[in-house]
């Protein structure tokens, strides 16, 4: 597997993260993959998903709790 250089990506906090600093999920957009990390522990590194897998995951969450 090839390493992905994420040192220059722009991370954005999820709109579902709370404002008091807890439960903060960050994603980086406009890449061939979707890296996701915990903003409280960014040194741990991100999980990296394929774009279609991420879309399916997010789409599945939209139906949860309805």
Helices and strands as residue ranges (DSSP letters): E 11-13, E 25-28, E 33-38, G 39-44, E 47-50, H 51-62
